[in-house]
Amino acid sequence: MLEVSGLAFAYGGAAAVRDVSLTVQPGEIVALLGANGAGKSTTVKMIAGVLRPQRGSIRFDGQGMDGTASHHVVKSGITLVPEGRLVFPQMTVMENLQLGAHIKPRGAIAALVEKAFGLFPRLAERRGQLAGSMSGGEQQMLAIARGLMAEPKLIILDEPSLGLMPIVTQEVFRLIEAVNKGGIGVLLVEQNLHQSLRIAHRGYVLEKGEVVLAGTGQELLANDYVRRAFLGH
């Protein structure tokens, strides 16, 4: 479904991504892992059309996507839930969700909202509440639900557990699994390697802008390098 080959990007001459290649098959959860500054967010911003690759290629459903504007990327079936959630704080839950469906016909939005409420019942209880007044975990649920409103084939989640309490993190990962079981591919960017690899079909480990390891979730969890470098074992 997604094929990324040899991506590179630099900020003002400082290389953030040097050579990243990865794939996501339909219905997979693929984890993109690494420490701060490894190039994870820059990689997914290129896939989502927020940044234009300086080298390399991106193909989605057989179509070339590198350099495609972000709104066309959404229409093609990819949505990005950015790091930090970035909900609209002075808008209600309902209004945030409606904005997520901006590419959909007006008549289809109500059914999409109800579908989101079925997956995230806590949001249904708070449909009229301002997003900025909700907890971090609730805002993360809203951000994911908003990303689903465009009915993507692939949703990219950038650090969905960042800043959340452990019990809330577990709930967010449970919801990610539920989204995937609904047939949506997931590219999951995370520093929480243990939780990510527990649910991922496959994963890639980035270091200094390059892929240094790849394998199934279980293979990477058992890898000595991953255990020493990231899990403290």
N, C-alpha and C positions, 0 to 999 in steps of 0.2 A: 504494500500500500504506500509506504513512504520509503524512499531510497535517497540517502544523503551521501555524497561522495566528495572527499577532499576539501571540506569547507575551511576557509581561512578568513580572519577578520582582525584588524588592528585599530586601536584607538590612538590617533596621533602618533603613529609609528611604533607604539607598544603592542606587540602581538598578544591578543586575547585568545584567539583560536588559530591554531597552526595547521592542523590536518585532522579533521573529524569526519569519519564515515560511519554510518549506522543505518539500520533498517527497522521498520515496524511493519509486521504482517497484520492483516485484518483480524480484529478481536484480541490482539495481544496487549499485555501491559509490559512496557519496556522501560526500565529504570536507567536514568542518566545520572551518574553518581560522581562525587569528587568533593574536595575541600573548597573553601572559599577561594575565588580567583582561578579555578580550574578551567573556566570557559563554558560552564553549563548554561547559564542564562544567555550569554551571547549566542550560543549555538541555537537555542530555541527561538530567540528573537529573529535570527536569520530565517529559520523555517517558517515562522509566522509572518514574515514580510515586514517586520519592524525595522530590521537592518538589511542592507543589501550585501550579500557575500562579495568579498574581494577576490575570491578564488573558489572553485568547486561548483558542484551542481546539486540541485534538489529536484526530485521527481515525486509526484503524488498521483496515484491512480494512473500512472503512465504518462502524465503531462509534466513538462518542464515548468518549475516554479521559481527558480532562482531569479531574484529581481522583481518578482510579482508584488504589486502593492498589497498591503495588509487586508484591505476590504475585499479584494478579489480572492485572497487566500481563504478568508472566512466563507465566501460563497462557494469555493471549491470543496469545502468540508473540513477545514482545520480551524479550531479555535484555541486561543491561548488564554489561560487563567494566570495572570502575572504574579510575580513575587510581591508580597505585601498586600494582596487581595484587591486593593484599589477599587472598592465599591464607591458609589457616589453617596457620601455621608448625609447630605441634606435631602436626599430622595428616599422614598419609602421602599420597602422590600419589593412591592408590586411594581413600582416604577423602574427599579433596577432590572427586574426580570424582563419587563417590556422592552427596555433598551437592548437587552441581549438578543431580542428577536427582530432587530431592525431590518434584517434582510428577508423576513417572512411576510406573506400577505397579512393584512390587518385581521382578516377573518380567522386566521389560524392561530392567533396569539393566545386567545383564551384557553384553548385546548392544551397548548404548550405550557402555559402557566400551571394548569391543573396537573399536568404530568409531572412538572417539577415539584409541586406540592406533595404529590404522591411519594416521590423519592425522598423529599426533605420535609417531613410533616412539621418540624419546628418552624420552618419558614411560613407555613400556612397559618400558624398561630400568630405570627408577627407580620402579616401581609401589609398592614397599615403603619407599621413602626418605621421610624427613620433608621436607615442602615447604620449611620454613625453612632447610634445609641445602643447597638447590640454588642455582645461580647465578641472577642476575637474569633472564637470557634464558629459562632453564628455567622459572622461576616465571611469566614472562609467557605461555609456552606453556601451562602448567597453567591459568592464569586463563582463557585463551581456550577451552581444552578444557572446562573446568568450565562456562563459559557455553553451550557447544554441547550439553551433556548434557540440557538441557531441550528440545532439538530446535526452536529458534526459527525463525521466518520472517525475523526481523530481529535481528541482533546489533549492539549499540552498543559500540564500542571507544574508550575514553577514554585518550588518550595512550599507546598500546601500546609506543612506542619510547622512552619517557622513561627516561633513565639507562642506556641500553644502548649497548654499543660498536657502531661502524658495521657491522662484519661480522655481528653478531647482529641489528641492526636490519634488514639486508637479508633475513635468514632469516625474521624475523617478518613482513615485508611479503610475502614469498613465500607464507607460510602463510595470510595474509589472502586473497590471490588464490585459493589452493586452496579455502578455505572458501567463497568466493563462487562459484567454478566448480561447487561442489556444490549450488548453487541457493539459497543463503542471502543475503538482502540485508544490506548492511553500511553502517552510519553510522559514519564514521571521524573521530574528533576528534584533531587532530594539530597540533603546531607545526612538524613536519618537512614543509614544504610540497612540496618537490621530490619526495620519495618518495611522498607521498600523492597528488599530482596525476598522477604517473606511472601509478598503478594505478586512479585514480578515473574513473568514467564522467562524473560531474559534481561540482561543488564550490560551496561558499558561503564567503565571507570575512566574518567578523564583526569589527566594530570598535566598542568602547564599547557593546556590547549590541545592536547593530543589524547587519543584513546590508547590506554596502556593495558587494559584487560577487557575481555568480553566473554560472556558465557551465560548459562542459565542462572536463575536466581540462586538455586541451591549450590551450584558450582562456585559462584562467587562468594557465598556465605562461608563455604568450606576452604576457600583459597587462603593460604598462609599470608600472602602479602596484604590482602584485604583485611584479614583479622588483626594483623599487626598495625597497619597504617590507619585503619578507620574504626575498628571495633575495640581497640585497646587490649587485644589478647596476645 
